[in-house]
Amino acid sequence: MKGIWQWLKSSSKMKRWIFLILLGIVLTCYGIAEILVQKEMEITHAGQIILIFVVGFTFIVLGLIFLNKRNMELFIEVTDDRMKRRKNVNVNSLIFDKKIYDRGPKIVVIGGGTGLNTVLTGMKRYTKNITAIVAVSEYGQKPNVSRRTLKTDIPFEEIKDSIVALSSEKQETIEHLLNHEMINDKLKGLKFSDIYFTAMKEIYGNDAVSIEKSNSVFNITGSVMPVTTQEMTICAELDNGYVVEEKDRIPEVVNDKMTKINRVYLKPSNCKATPEVIDAIKQADSIIIGPGSLYTNIIPNLLVNGVTKAIKESKAIKIYVNNIMTEPGQTDDYTVEDHLKAIREHCGDGLIDYCIYDTGEIIPEYIKKYNKEGSDLVEQKINDSSLKGIKFIKKNISTIIDGKIRHDPYLVAQSAISLICNDLKYEDKENDPEYLMLNAKLKSDKRINKLKKVQKKQNNRKNINSKENKKTKKSKFSEKYSERIKSIKES
């Protein structure tokens, strides 16, 4: 109700057009009523009634046009930064500016691997203000042939994958280009992505600047940022006291030693987050952590100095997207609460407001494939009283892509955007342009998803019916000679 009164303020300049529409409705209704009541009328009287009707209808049309125009002016005043220092809004120059419609909530996504790229793919449907925070570090990995040849110390695999995920157009082409391995004799074995980032570093002399410039080169939605530009290595301390300083060897050592990961830490411990990362977190409307490898992607990003502190101090909605399957050698037999406990033990409380996890309704045949590799469904156990500050949301967010169990990018994005819309609604911002745009997109996507499900069911039924028809369908011989066969049987 509070939002409705804001539209009726004198500064909004809406009442005049509402009054014009009401006046038009009254005049139109009067004209129609006169025509219906009068059985016989003079030409002059008929002309007066028609004139009243036309004037009333014109008032309605003009009122609707100017009301919508004023709506757009208010929308531009709120969303367009160029209008902050102007007294009047130039609708003709800005009303069709595409940038106005492309704006959305500021989303920061922290993670790594396919999980991070899944969230990025879904979120770019709702906003262009996306910041992907990824690690650009050794993490104890040995450099590949391409990096050794080019003598590049920093791997750009995570950056490259995030750029591909945020590509607005021709995503497959960009992915193919960046992953291309050169076949030229002089460049044989080198990856184009390594050659490109090496060239960018030579031009700009800085890894962070090179990545920032790459955002515009590939025309991606949002931006990709390295969590730190300092060299660091991830170290894992196991329950038996053994320390592993190579990321790739952690699962192997855990399985060989028949133990679990006690904690992970960074070496050196004083590596700092870039200023751009801290600013992005502070200005975010929502921070999404995960999904991804808990001990080698998610927690290491949070351990970089300044990241956890900035997240805790941020007023953004903090969402953790839990993994669907356990990871051999890292999270064996882990439940939903075990994942959250691990993050809390490393980073403390106040880092997560909401936890979104899957219902676990997955076709058993696919789970069996993962069981052979030592992986299983994450158990949906949430009994720890210390996690009461976190709100848990159970949703069907899984899908099968290329025979693998993955998070559905669009369902994850819808879940996160729903939380943002609910927060705006709680703050009584139903008339806020951001809420109206997001809510409209959510409703549209939900409607499309329902139609897709109905269509899928109908197709399944058609396939079943067609199979049954094929089984019961008579041959051409039996159809042609059915009467003769019947007579022979009877005789």
N, C-alpha and C positions, 0 to 999 in steps of 0.2 A: 504493500500500500504506500509505503514511504517513497518508493521509486516513481509511482504514478504522479504524486504531487509535484515531484521535481520537473515533470514535463509541463506542469501548469504554471510554473514561475514566470514572471514577466520577462526575465532574461532569456528564456527559451524561445519566446516569440511564436508559440504554438497555438495559443487560445484564439487568435484572430482567424486562423484557417479552420479550426474546429467549429467556430461560430459560423463561418461562411458555409461550411458543409451542412450544418444543422439548418441554416436558413434556406439553403437549396433544397433540402429534403422536405421542409414545410411547404415551400412554394410548389414543388413537384407534386406532392401529395394533394395539395389544394386543387391544382389543375386537374389531376386525375379524378378526384372526387366530384368536381363540378361537371365533368364530362359524363360520369356515371349517373349522376342525379338528374341532370337536365334531359328531358325527353325532346323538347323542341327549343331552339335558341336562334337568336338573330345572328347575322354574319358578324356584326361588330362585337357582340358578346363572345361569340366563338373565337374571334381573333384575339380578344383580351385573354381568354383562358389559355389559348395556345401560347401566347406571348409569356404569360406567367409560368407555364410549364417549361418553356424553352429557357427562360431566365433561371428558373430553379435548377434545371439540369446542368446549365452552364456553371452555376455557382458550385455545384457538387464536383464537377470535373476540375474546375480551377482550384477549389479547396484541396482536393486530393493531390493535385500536381504540386502546389506550393507547400503542402504539408510534408510530402515526400522530399521535396527539395530542401526544406528546413531540417528535416531529419538527417539528410546527407551532410548539410553544413555542420550540424552538431557533431556528427560522427567524425568529420574531418578535423574539427577543432580539438577533439579529444585525442585522436590517433596520429595526426600529422604534426611532427616536431616543427615544421616550418611555419606553423600557425601560432606558435607561442608568443612571438613578438609582433604579431599583426592584430589590428583592431577589427578589420573586416576580412571575411573569408572570400577568396576568389574561387567560386565554385567551378566556373568555366575552365580554369586551368588545373584544378586539383580533383574534381569530382570523379573523373575517370582515370585517375592515377593508379596504376596497378599496385604500386607499393602499399597503398592503404589497405588493400584486401589481402596482401601477402603477410601482413604483420600477424603476430600471435604471441602467446605466452613465451617467456624466456625459459628454455629448458636446458639443463646441464646433464649430460649423461656420462657416468664414470664407469669404466669397465675395460673389457678387452675381448678379443677373439670374436667368434660368430655371435655370441650373446649381445655384445655391444652393437654390432652392425645390424642385428635384428631390430633392436629398439630404434636405432637411427632410421632405418627403412620405414618403420611405421610412423614415427613422430613427424617426419617431414611432410606428411599428409595434412597435418594440422597447423604447423607453424614453420616459419623460416628462421626463427630465433633459436637455433639449436647450436649448442657447443659440445663437441665430443672431446672429452679429456682422456688422452691415452698415454701410455708409457712409451718413451723412446729411450730405451736403455739396454745394456747388455743382458741383464737378468741371468747372467751366467751361461748364456748360450755361445757356442762357438760360431764365428762368422762363416757364412757360406762362401763358395768359390767366388761368386760375383763381388762380394764385399771385400774379400781378401785381395782380389785383383785390383780393385779401385781404391783400396786402402781406406775404406770408410769404417770408422769405429762404431757409429751409431746405426742400428737396424731401423728401417722404416716400414716394416711389414704391417704393424698396427695402423700407422698413419695412412698407408696405401689402402688398406681394406676399409678404413673409415671414409676416405675420400670417395671410394667406389660406392659405398652405401648411401652417401649423401649426394651423389650425382643426380642432378635434376633431370637431365636428358641423356640419352644414349649410354645408359649405365653399362650395358654389356660391352659396348665398344671400348669404353674407358677401362673396364676390368681386363679385357683382352689385351689392350695396349700396355697397361702397367705390369701385367704378368708375363708379357712376351719375353721369351728368351732368345737373344740374338743368334742368328745362324751365319752371319758374316764371319769370314775366317779370322779377321783381326779382333772381332768382338764376341767370338763364339763363347757361349756359356754365361755371358753377362745378362742380367735382367734389366729391362728398360727402366723400371722404377728406380733401381740403384743408380743407373746412368743419369736419369733425370734429377734426382735429389742431389747427386754429386755436383752436377752442373749448377743447380740452384744455390748450393752452398758456396761454390766458387764465385758466383755473381754477387751474392748478398753477404757472404762471409759469416753467416750465422744460421744455425739450424732452425731456431724459432722463427726468424724472419722468412726463411725459405719456405717453411710450412704455411705461414700466414699468407705469403704471396701465392702459394699453390691453391689456396681456397678460391681465389679469383681466377686463376689460370684455368681451372677445371669447372668454374662456374657452379660450385656446389651449393646446396641448400644449407645455410648455417656456416659453421667453421669448425676446424679440427685444431686442437691445441696440444702440445706436448706437456705432460704434467710437470716435467723438469727437463732442463737441458744438461744437467750434470750427470756424469757417469755413475752408475750404481749397479750393484749386484744383489739379487735376492738370495737370502740364506734361510734354510729351514733347519730348525732344531727339533729333533725327534724325541719321543718319550724316553728312549733309552740313553739320551744325551748325545747321540751322534749328530754331527752338523754336516749338512749338504750345501755346497755353494754353487751348484750348477742346476739351473731350472729343469733341464731335460732329464736329469738323473733323479730328481726327487721321487716320482712314483716308483721307479725301479728300486731305489734304496729302501723305501718304505715297505715294499713287498718282500724284498730279500731279507730285511731285518725283522719282519713280522711285527711291525710297530706302527705308531701313528705320529702325525705331525703335532708337536707340542706348541710351537709358535714359529712365526716367520719374522725376519727383520731385514733391514736394508744395510748395505755396506758400501760407502760410509753412511752413518746414521744422520749426518747433518745436511743432506741434500735438500735444497729448498724448491718449493713450487714457483713457477714463473708468476710474475705480477698479473699477467693477463688471466691466468687460471683463477687466482684469488678474486679478481674483480668479477669474473663471470659467475663464480659461486655466490658472491655477495649480492649480485643483481638478479639472480635467478628467481623465477616464480615457482619452479619445481626442480628438484634434484633427483635423478633416477640413478640408483646404484645397481649394477648387475643387469642381466645375468652374465655369468662367466666363471672361469676357474677361480675358486674362492681364494686359494693361497698363492696363486701365481699371477693373477690379473687384478682382482678386486682389492684385496687387503694391501698389496704393495702400493697401489695408487693412493690409498688412504693414509699410508704411513709416511708419505713425503711431507716434510715439515710445512705446516701452514694449511694443508688441505682439510684435515679433520676439524681443526679449530674454526676455519671459515664456514664449514658445513654446519657445525653446531650453532654458530652465531647467526647464520642466515635465517631469514623469516620464511624461506621457501618451504613448500611441501616436500618432505623427504620420503622417497619411495624406494623400497628394496624389492627387486624382482628375483624371487628364489629360483634356483635351478630345478629342472624337472627330474634329471637323472643324477645319480652320484658319479663321482669321478674316481676311477681306480688309482690307488696310491695317494689320494688326497682326501677325499670325503667318503670313504667306504662306510656303509651303514649309517650315514648321517641322516638326521631328520631335519625338518624345517627349522626347529628351534636350535639344533646343533649349528646350523649355518649362522644364525643370528648371534648365538653365544660366542662363536669364533670372532665375529666382527666386534662384538662388545668387549671381549677380552683384550683385543689388540688396540681398540680405539676408544673404549669407554662408552657411556650411555649418551643419549640425546642425538644420535646420528640418524635414526630411522623413526619416522612417524607411522608409515604404513608398510605392510609386507604383503605382496601379491604372490600367491602360489597356486599351482595347477591342481585340478581336481583329481588327477591321476587316472582318468578314464581313457586309457590308451589300449589299442588292440594288442592282446597278449603276444601275438606272433612277433611284433616289433620289440617288445620287452625281452623276449627270449634271445634275440640277436645281441642285445646289450649284455644280457646275463653271461653269454659266452665270453665276452670281453672283460668280465668282472665288474660290470656296472649294473645298477638296479634303480628302481623308482625311489625318489626321496620320500621317506615316510612322513605322512602328514600328522606329526605328533607335536602338539603345542600345549604343554602342561606346566611349564616353568613359570612360577609366579613373578620372577624378576623381569619377565618380558611383558608385563601387563600394560606398560606405557605404549606398547606398539599395537596398532589396530591391524588385524589380519583379514585379508580379503581372499576368499577362495573362488577362483574362476577357471573356466575351461579356456586355457590360453595355449594349448599345445596343438601341434599339427605335424603331419608327416611330409617332409621335403626330401626328395631323392632317396627314399627308403630310410631316412633318419628322423628321429624324434627331435623336433625343434619347437621353440616358442613361435607362435603366430605373431608376426610383427604388427599387424593391424589390430589384433585383439589386445595385445599388450599396450599399444598406444591408446586405444579406446578406454582401457581401464584407468590409465594415468590421466587422460584428459577428463574423464568423468569425475575424478577426485578434484581436479582444478576447478571444474564447473561447480561442484558442490561447495567448494571453499568460497567461490565468488558469490554463490547464492546465499551462503551463511552470512557473508558480509553485506547482504542486501544490495548486490550489484547486478540484479536481473536485467536492468536496462543498460548495463555497461556494454559498449560495442564488442569488447573482447568476449564477454559471456554469450552474447547473442550469436556471434560468429561460430564459436566453438560448439554451442548447444545445437545450432542448426546443422553443422557438419556431423555431429554425433548422431542426431536423429536420422539424418540421411543415410549414414553408414549402417546404422542398426536396421533400418528399413531394407536396405540393399542386402544385408546379411540374411535377413529373414527370407527375402525372395530367393536368394541363392540356395538356402536350405530347403525351401519348398520345391524349387526346381530340381535339386539333387534327389529328393525323395521321389518326385514324379519320374525322373529319369531311371532311378533304380527300379521302380515299379514297372515301367515300360520294358526294361531289360528282362525282368523276371517273367513278365507276361509273354514277351517275345520268345523267351526260352521255352516256356510251357507250350506256347503255340507251335513251336518247331517240333516239340516232342509229340504233340497230338495231331499235327498236320498230316493229312492223308497224302499219299503219293498220287501222281497223275494217273497211274494205272487204275488205282482203286476208285478215284473220282470218276473216271470215264466208264468203268465197268461195274460200278457199285450195284446197279439194279440187277445185272446179270449174276453177279456173285451172290446177291441176296436170294435170287430165285433158285440158284443151284443149292445153296445151303438149306433152303426150305424143302426142296425136293429130296 
